[in-house]
Amino acid sequence: MYKINSTIHVNYLWKSFVLLFFFLFITILMPTRVHAADTEDPLGFSVEAVRPDTQIDQNKTFFFIKTEPGQPQELKVKVTGTGSESVKIKVYVANAVTSEEATIDYVAGKENNSTLVNSLEEITSIDQTEIEVAPEETKEVTLTVSPPAESYTGAKIGAVYFEKVTEEESTDAVNSQYAYRIGIIASGDGAVDYSRGQTLNLLSAEPELLRLQKTIGLTFENPESQVISDFSMKIEIVDKESGAVVKTQSMNKGSIAPNSQFTYPVDWGIDAIPSGTYIARVSAQSNLHEWELEQEFTISAEKAKEMNDETVFKLTLPSWFYILTILITIGTFGLTVYLVIRGKSWKKQRSAEIRKRKKNKKRPIKGGA
């Protein structure tokens, strides 16, 4: 009876597995229906760059223009309402900057690096900084780029943002989550390749709390009007007195904007940061160049205490943890001693039994026919 029930149970599981597999197979093969509402533009409008005659590469969907000294030129963008309601849109220009992750970003109103003169944000004006488009209505926004009278080499890089103004935010707020962005590259020499950066400077190394985490901030600078692309680096923080490497960190696939600086954070982790003198050693490379950089810095006792006290990562243990640790240690030691003594006793007992058995085997067997 037991065998019959087991067979029936196995057959039932096998059939269930086959039916489940068949259901999943049919589900995968069934076509997925896409509703038109799912493809509707979430912002309620679209933008299109009208490429000018000065466009260096007509295949680019962004503005990549050649400028002449002292000669303004107009760039036009078509804005079309695609939703079911009118949309208010804020328009502004932002310069290319380098983020703390060593990637190119676009931020309006940020203080420029000292090597950036006549930035794209400074030389570009907009005829309408705020527009409203109705459904299926198209309006044109004109940007005027006015290059300086002096010629320049390299590229000035930025972007024009078209940001949806929502009811939750004021017209002065910047929220790129609800915005379209069209890049602008203004070349003074008409060169197609603007990723030929050759210089990288390590300006400083400073201990700092970043989002309540202990870090060493390394500030780098690209002083040229060229992008440093395919950027990677390996960082070592070395204790100057002992020569020991106390922290390492690496990154790759980065890009550094022209005439920009950024502070890259080296995470110290949960360990307490001690005072002392350190050396930051950086081995960096791009698609064209390699750099070996060093910067000495000091962490004072006061700064170390401040960072250790204010960090969000503190390894603090309750008093009962230490008591429990002591008890576990004593218990483990006692159990070990007991097992050792018990093992020796067991071996003696086992040896005595073996000797007794051998002795019994040697005795003659008494008896007769």
Order of alpha helices (4+ residues) and beta strands (2+ residues): alpha-beta-beta-beta-beta-beta-alpha-beta-beta-beta-beta-beta-beta-beta-beta-beta-beta-beta-beta-alpha-alpha
